[in-house]
Amino acid sequence: MENPILVEALRGSTVESFHRGAVAVVDDHGRLVWSCGDVERPIFPRSAVKLLQALPLVASGAAQRLDLKDDELALACASHGGEPAHAQAAASMLGKAGVDASILECGAHWPYHEASQREMARAGAEPTALNNNCSGKHAGFVCVGCAMSGLTGRPLLEFMRGYVEPEHPVMREVTRALAEATDHAVARAPRGIDGCSIPTYAVPLLNLALGFARAGTGHGLPTQWAQAAQRLRTAIAQAPFMVAGTGRFDTQVMQRLGARVCCKVGAEGVYCASLPERGWGVALKMDDGNTSRAAEVVMATLIEALLALSVDDAVALRQLSSTVMRNWQGRTVGGLRAAAEFRSAVSGLGG
């Protein structure tokens, strides 16, 4: 099956290139609301499922025991830009667990946020694991390990060694949360290694959308996961900057729409979202792995169509689903837009 064209790139008024992909919208009972393309092919969701991977942080009692605040819980679900507030929150989480950044196994890289990167370079600083876009997620894993190690009597540093490996107790719990939320046999799914070194499992878009629908309403989840999902979504709605950062799509959308949307980007053109008021979950994958050019346009188009928006909110979302492209001199050279057939197909779903 050839997936449909979802996004067109314009040079002037002429379509210069296009992006194909697949989308699944599923309700919290597992019923398909709408789809296009191959939604049954297993794909690696990568960072798009961080909300689901953070469920054990709350369900284990670790978040409450360590008194994690909204910004810290939001960071546990983040692919952030490595801005100072992000690195500081990750360090705070680790400090509450009694450790520092040396325990993290995600690796170090320069902040994705260009201004923060330049400021560090001017100051002669070197990046650490705290600047890694996944540092909050990994700090959350450490906090889960803090709760687990207390039960074993082993020192935290010893217990957490190799926590990124599939058979580590922390990673088994994270994988269990993903499997239960998506109703997918993750243990038998194709497995790879994510950019931050934890395992990533191939899951069909149908199941990913189901997981996010359940995370939005709690229906179909064990009580502890349902309560954890609600707490995490509340934290994200209160601190959307922590999930991405300055100028980033996820932060922009959730700053505007609050708890109505919980959306999360993943690598290679994957996006997932929970729309609690509809009881729906959304999952999409662009064939060419294009995230910022294509996946964001598709997600913005879906949010426009699936939610009843105020005039101001609709205008803001349209600016994200039909964007202007400028060259380095600031001249308008074209844009990105949702393909007309795709926009038309989803336009009636919001009623």
C-alpha positions in Angstrom: 0.0 0.0 0.0 1.4 3.4 -1.0 0.6 5.9 1.7 -1.2 9.1 0.7 0.4 12.5 0.2 -0.2 14.5 3.4 2.0 17.6 3.0 3.1 19.6 0.1 6.1 21.9 -0.1 5.7 25.0 -2.3 8.3 27.0 -4.2 6.3 30.1 -5.0 2.9 28.7 -5.8 4.2 25.5 -7.4 4.4 22.1 -5.5 8.1 21.4 -5.4 8.0 18.2 -3.3 5.6 16.3 -1.1 5.6 14.0 1.9 3.6 10.8 2.3 2.5 9.3 5.6 0.0 7.4 7.6 -2.4 8.5 10.4 -4.5 6.7 13.0 -7.1 8.2 15.2 -8.5 5.8 17.8 -10.9 6.1 20.7 -10.2 4.8 24.2 -12.2 1.6 23.5 -9.9 0.7 20.6 -12.4 1.7 17.9 -10.9 3.3 14.8 -12.2 6.9 14.3 -10.3 7.7 11.2 -7.2 6.5 9.4 -5.2 6.9 6.2 -2.3 4.9 4.9 -0.8 1.7 6.4 -1.6 2.0 10.2 -0.9 -1.6 10.9 2.8 -1.6 10.0 4.9 -1.6 13.2 7.0 1.5 13.4 9.5 2.7 16.0 7.8 5.5 18.0 11.0 6.7 19.5 10.5 9.8 21.7 6.9 10.1 20.9 5.9 7.7 23.7 7.8 9.4 26.6 4.5 10.1 28.3 3.8 6.4 28.4 7.4 5.6 29.4 7.0 8.0 32.4 4.0 6.2 33.8 6.1 4.2 36.3 7.6 7.3 37.7 4.2 8.3 39.2 2.7 4.8 39.5 5.6 3.5 41.6 5.2 6.3 44.1 8.6 7.7 43.3 7.3 11.1 42.1 5.4 11.7 45.3 8.1 10.3 47.6 10.7 12.6 46.0 8.3 15.6 45.8 8.7 16.1 42.1 7.1 19.3 40.9 5.2 19.9 37.7 8.2 21.2 35.8 10.1 18.1 36.7 7.4 15.7 35.8 6.9 17.5 32.5 10.6 17.2 31.9 10.4 13.4 32.4 8.1 13.4 29.3 10.3 15.8 27.3 12.5 16.0 24.2 13.8 19.4 25.3 16.2 21.9 23.8 18.7 21.8 26.5 18.0 25.3 27.7 19.2 26.3 31.2 15.8 25.6 32.8 15.8 22.1 31.3 19.2 21.2 32.5 18.5 22.7 36.0 15.3 20.7 36.3 17.0 17.5 35.4 19.7 18.2 37.9 17.1 18.9 40.6 15.4 15.6 39.9 18.7 13.8 40.3 19.5 15.7 43.5 16.3 14.7 45.1 17.3 11.1 44.4 20.7 11.8 46.0 22.8 11.5 42.9 24.2 13.7 40.1 24.5 13.6 36.3 27.3 11.1 36.3 24.6 8.4 36.8 22.9 9.2 33.5 23.5 6.8 30.6 21.9 8.9 27.8 25.2 10.5 26.7 26.0 14.2 26.3 25.4 16.6 23.4 25.2 20.3 22.9 21.8 21.9 23.5 19.5 21.8 20.5 18.5 25.4 21.4 21.0 27.5 19.4 21.1 30.5 21.8 21.9 28.2 24.8 24.5 26.4 22.7 26.2 29.7 21.8 26.1 30.9 25.4 27.8 27.7 26.7 30.4 28.0 24.0 31.1 31.7 24.9 31.5 30.6 28.5 33.9 27.9 27.6 31.5 25.2 29.0 31.2 21.7 27.7 27.9 19.9 27.4 27.0 17.2 29.9 24.2 14.6 30.0 22.0 17.3 31.5 21.9 19.0 28.1 20.8 15.8 26.4 17.3 16.2 25.0 16.4 13.0 26.9 17.9 14.0 30.3 14.5 14.5 31.9 13.3 11.1 30.8 16.5 9.4 32.1 16.4 11.4 35.4 12.8 10.0 35.7 14.2 6.5 35.3 16.7 7.2 38.0 13.9 8.3 40.3 12.1 5.0 39.6 15.3 3.2 40.4 15.5 5.1 43.6 12.2 3.5 44.7 13.1 0.1 43.4 16.6 0.0 45.0 15.1 0.8 48.4 13.2 -2.4 48.1 16.3 -4.4 47.3 18.6 -2.8 49.8 21.2 -2.2 47.1 22.9 1.3 46.7 21.3 3.3 44.0 24.5 3.8 42.0 25.0 0.0 41.9 21.3 -0.8 41.2 21.1 1.7 38.3 24.2 0.5 36.5 23.2 -0.5 33.0 19.6 0.7 33.4 19.3 1.3 29.7 19.5 -2.4 29.0 16.2 -4.2 28.2 16.5 -6.7 31.1 17.2 -4.1 33.8 14.3 -3.9 36.3 13.6 -0.2 35.6 13.5 -0.8 31.8 11.3 -3.9 32.3 8.8 -1.7 34.1 9.0 1.0 31.5 8.4 -1.6 28.8 5.5 -3.1 30.7 3.8 0.3 30.9 4.2 0.8 27.1 2.8 -2.7 26.4 -0.2 -2.3 28.7 -1.1 1.1 27.4 -0.9 0.2 23.8 -2.3 -3.4 24.2 0.6 -4.6 22.0 2.9 -7.6 22.6 6.0 -5.4 22.9 8.1 -8.3 24.1 7.7 -10.0 20.7 8.0 -6.8 18.7 11.1 -5.8 16.7 13.5 -4.0 19.0 16.2 -1.4 18.3 18.3 1.0 20.3 17.1 4.5 20.6 19.3 7.6 20.3 19.5 7.8 24.1 20.4 4.1 24.4 17.2 2.7 25.8 15.3 0.0 23.8 12.8 1.1 21.3 10.0 -1.3 20.1 8.1 -1.3 16.9 4.4 -0.7 17.5 1.6 -0.1 14.9 0.1 3.3 14.7 -3.2 1.8 15.7 -1.8 0.7 19.0 0.1 3.9 19.6 -3.1 5.9 19.1 -4.9 3.6 21.5 -2.2 4.1 24.1 -2.6 7.9 23.9 -6.4 7.7 23.9 -6.2 5.7 27.1 -3.7 8.1 28.6 -6.2 10.9 28.0 -9.1 9.3 29.8 -7.7 6.5 31.8 -10.2 4.0 30.3 -8.7 0.6 29.7 -5.7 1.3 31.9 -5.0 -0.3 35.3 -5.9 2.2 38.0 -2.3 3.1 38.9 -1.4 3.8 35.2 -4.6 5.9 34.7 -3.8 8.0 37.8 -0.2 8.4 36.7 -1.3 9.5 33.2 -3.6 12.1 34.6 -0.9 13.5 36.9 1.6 13.6 34.1 -0.8 15.4 31.7 -1.6 17.9 34.4 2.1 18.6 34.9 2.6 19.0 31.2 -0.3 21.4 30.9 1.1 23.5 33.8 4.7 23.5 32.4 4.6 23.0 28.6 7.9 24.9 28.2 9.7 21.9 29.8 8.4 19.4 27.2 10.2 21.1 24.3 11.3 24.7 24.7 11.5 28.1 23.0 9.9 28.2 19.6 9.1 24.4 19.6 5.9 23.0 18.2 4.8 21.0 21.3 5.4 23.9 23.6 3.6 26.3 21.3 0.5 24.1 21.0 0.2 23.2 24.6 0.9 26.7 25.9 -2.1 27.8 23.8 -4.5 24.8 24.3 -3.4 23.6 27.7 -4.8 20.3 28.9 -7.0 19.9 25.7 -3.9 18.5 23.9 -1.0 16.4 25.1 1.3 16.0 22.0 4.8 14.6 21.7 7.2 14.5 18.8 9.3 11.5 18.0 12.3 11.1 15.7 11.9 10.0 12.1 8.6 11.7 11.4 6.5 10.2 14.3 4.0 12.2 16.3 1.5 11.1 19.0 -1.2 13.1 20.8 -3.9 12.6 23.4 -7.2 14.6 23.0 -8.9 13.9 26.4 -12.1 15.7 25.7 -12.7 13.6 22.7 -11.4 10.4 24.2 -9.2 10.0 21.2 -5.6 9.3 20.6 -3.6 10.2 17.4 -0.5 8.6 16.0 1.2 9.5 12.7 4.3 8.6 10.8 5.8 10.3 7.8 7.4 7.9 5.3 10.5 10.0 4.7 11.1 10.6 8.4 10.6 14.3 8.1 9.5 15.8 11.4 9.8 19.6 11.4 8.8 20.0 7.7 6.0 17.5 7.5 4.9 15.8 10.8 4.2 19.1 12.5 2.0 20.2 9.7 0.0 17.0 9.8 -0.4 17.2 13.6 -1.5 20.8 13.4 -4.0 20.0 10.7 -5.4 17.1 12.8 -5.8 19.3 16.0 -7.5 21.9 13.9 -10.0 19.3 12.6 -10.5 17.3 15.7 -11.1 20.0 18.3 -13.6 22.9 18.4 -11.3 25.9 18.5 -11.9 29.6 19.2 -11.2 32.0 16.3 -7.8 33.0 17.8 -6.8 29.3 18.4 -7.9 28.3 14.9 -5.7 31.1 13.4 -2.7 30.0 15.5 -3.1 26.4 14.4 -3.5 27.4 10.8 -0.2 29.2 11.0 1.3 25.8 12.0 -0.5 23.7 9.4 0.1 26.1 6.5 3.5 27.7 7.1 5.6 30.3 5.2 9.2 29.5 4.3 11.7 32.4 4.0 15.3 32.4 2.8 18.2 33.8 4.8 17.5 37.3 3.5 14.0 37.1 4.9 12.2 36.8 1.5 9.2 34.6 1.2 10.1 31.7 -1.1 7.2 29.3 -0.5 5.6 27.3 2.2 4.3 24.0 3.6 0.7 23.1 3.6 -1.5 20.1 4.3 -2.5 18.4 1.1 -6.0 19.4 0.1 -7.4 15.9 0.0 -6.0 15.2 3.5 -7.4 18.4 4.9 -10.8 17.7 3.3 -10.9 14.2 4.6 -10.4 15.2 8.3 -12.4 18.4 8.2 -15.7 16.8 9.3 -14.3 14.9 12.2 -14.5 17.7 14.8 -18.3 17.8 14.8 
